[in-house]
Amino acid sequence: MTDPVATITIPPHASIREALRTIDASGLGIALVVDGDRRLLGTVTDGDVRRAILAGTELDAAVSVVMTQDPVTGTETVELDEARALFFKTGLKHLPIVDDGGRVLDLLTVSELLSVPLSNPDITDREINAVLEVLRTPTLSLGPKLIEFEARVAEFAQREHAVAVNSGTSGLHLVVRALGLTEGDEVITTPFSFVASANCLLYERVTPVFVDIDPKTFNIDPQLIEKAITPRTRAILAVEVFGQPVDYDAIVDVATRHDIALITDCCESIGAEFRDRRSSRFGDAGVFAFYPNKQITTGEGGVIFTDYADVAALCRSMRNQGRGEGGGWLAHERLGYNYRLSEVSCAMGIAQLDRIDEILESRQAVANVYTELLADVEELEVPYVDPATTRMSWFVYVVRLADRFTRDDRDNVLRELRSRGIGASNYFPPIHLQPFYRSQFGFQEGDFPVTERTSSSTIALPFHNRISQTDCEVVVAHLRSALREA
Ligand SMILES: Cc1ncc(COP(=O)(O)O)c(C=O)c1O
């Protein structure tokens, strides 16, 4: 068996070059300098080496020249909570564990202890029992749970029809097809979103016409939509980014005046409200998504909602290989797909819907905690909630760094947070700058400046239903120190 400690230790006479190799090979950003009995003499981090090189030290110099002597250590009996508090207080990332004689036994890293994930599904016995109940039946697809789940989602969305599918992406694809959008058509949408909200157009060779976003809400800027309308425009695909409804007053108005369809991507915003009306009530058809990072989950899944019976019927047929309503299993009336959602997923979805109010409230409470903790952090802005958003459905909690921070600074903050076990992320890289969109459409940096600036200055913090006050405090403490170092 390999000795894990041996891979991170080096003797004091080893060169800085050798220390760098050890640091690199371990992937931990540190090497422990030990004597022949493995007694700890010091530590050397990649930062120590960088500073030494900048100060003119040769790579062939002995590592003992640059090491930190008498580092903070823990003993074998250190409690995890104690270590966690120590990391929190000192900002250290590593804690060598030594025995009574000062010999190295282990190395604790902050990422092992402080792991706060970006998202976390909220699964209780209710969901587990609902799934087990389905597994005890012979019907695992196209059964009673699908019918019940669709009825429940339609009621929740305040729509006539709901069609469950196996992802938000497949739901959007079917809506695009059901509305008859096709090659040569243009659909106006946002470049600041998850890539699926534009990909669903490309599947049907529909041209996405991006317009820039509002710098405060991060949603599509309604003022720019009108200018982008051409005789080929057939629809607006509005994304409710991070759980905030778009400006339906303006968008419904422009869609109505130009007689074009409105598709709503509510994949991040189930339960949100615009001027006291559920946002899923607006538009011709829309989609919720239920990936595990969403407010509620079915593992994988999505639901299309609409008031049009023909759109719902087409989607229902296309998700099931193009089968007709009364036709046989091997009769395919149109081009279809296998976008079905299993009974297991539907049962999970019903159980999650039973708890949706409680879930949305706990997310609101987490958002409040973050907003309070971040109130005096002048390096950033907390999320903006528009007065027309009478209920935010918090999908993620995204902060924006002050203008003086560059994109590199933001990336450094992210890297620093991740190295400390904080699951932060860069939501979202602009769609138009994704390699496929650049090569397919020739988009370049500068095309959508508000989107690009937003995208290079935002950070999504760990956010889920059950994140504790303490974890939020830990996240904010590390964010503060990462911002100072950026
Ligand atoms: C705005 C938006 N649209 C579409 C999707 C696609 O949903 P799914 O991952 O279920 O396919 C997502 C998922 O993250 C999303 O955030």
The ligand as an ORCA input file, in Angstrom:
! r2SCAN-3c Opt
* xyz 0 1
  C     -32.720     28.671    -18.139
  C     -32.646     27.193    -18.372
  N     -33.216     26.691    -19.477
  C     -33.193     25.368    -19.721
  C     -32.594     24.481    -18.871
  C     -32.556     23.036    -19.233
  O     -33.083     22.185    -18.267
  P     -32.586     20.678    -18.170
  O     -31.229     20.695    -17.550
  O     -33.603     20.003    -17.316
  O     -32.554     20.113    -19.551
  C     -31.989     24.950    -17.704
  C     -31.330     24.032    -16.777
  O     -30.455     24.304    -16.029
  C     -31.998     26.350    -17.457
  O     -31.396     26.852    -16.372
*
